[in-house]
Amino acid sequence: MCNLPVVSTDVGDVKEVIEVIEGCYIAEPQVDDFVNKIQLALAVNNFESRSKIEKYSAENFGQRIVEIYNEIK
């Protein structure tokens, strides 16, 4: 969680994760669209994403894995 804008193609769960964050974009797999989305991301001032992706932190993932293991026992 580097608190930087993201530009990605729609792979895995990236869209679900970044769609709620202003300054993060899903690009079509064409150079022109990728360039456009990168320019948009670079134009964002005061980027803040940490609070919106806290559920994806390593601590939360680790805690959830322990919970799952304990449920299986």
DOTI-470332 format. One record per residue (C-alpha): residue in one letter; x, z, y. Coordinates in steps of 0.001 Angstrom, whole numbers, padded with zeros to 6 digits, always signed. Layout:
! residues N
aXZY ...
***
This chain:
! residues 73
m+000000+000000+000000 c+002189-001319+002764 n-000605-001518+005352 l+000020-005211+006009 p-002394-008164+006117 v-002861-010052+002853 v-003465-013745+002220 s-004163-014626-001399 t-005986-017086-003558 d-009056-015784-005398 v-007389-014389-008518 g-008209-011287-010518 d-009906-008659-008393 v-008065-009503-005153 k-011241-010722-003456 e-013080-007502-004274 v-010226-005394-002929 i-009482-007219+000326 e-012911-008518+001363 v-013648-005228+003148 i-010426-005302+005163 e-010291-007092+008494 g-007162-009230+008659 c-007025-009994+004938 y-008082-013411+003735 i-008828-015395+000602 a-007379-018904+000886 e-008231-022008-001038 p-005294-023271-003107 q-004417-025920-000513 v-001483-025692+001874 d-003574-026329+005019 d-006001-023515+004235 f-003189-021135+003316 v-001393-021901+006607 n-004625-021348+008537 k-005301-017990+006852 i-001701-016843+007425 q-002042-017665+011129 l-005291-015652+011262 a-003646-012697+009511 l-000673-012732+011870 a-002993-012686+014877 v-004602-009367+013862 n-003623-006454+016091 n-003779-002821+015012 f-004047-003588+011316 e-005350-000593+009335 s-006208-000841+005667 r-005114+002361+003980 s-008395+004202+004398 k-010332+001265+002927 i-008241+000938-000225 e-007564+004590-000995 k-009423+004263-004306 y-006659+001867-005447 s-003805+004317-004804 a-001373+005151-007601 e-002520+008769-007494 n-006162+007822-008004 f-005319+005387-010803 g-003177+008003-012524 q-005915+010612-012262 r-008498+008194-013643 i-006265+007298-016619 v-005861+011006-017444 e-009653+011430-017235 i-010189+008518-019617 y-007645+009881-022095 n-009318+013302-021973 e-012738+011717-022628 i-011363+009947-025705 k-009901+013107-027300 
***
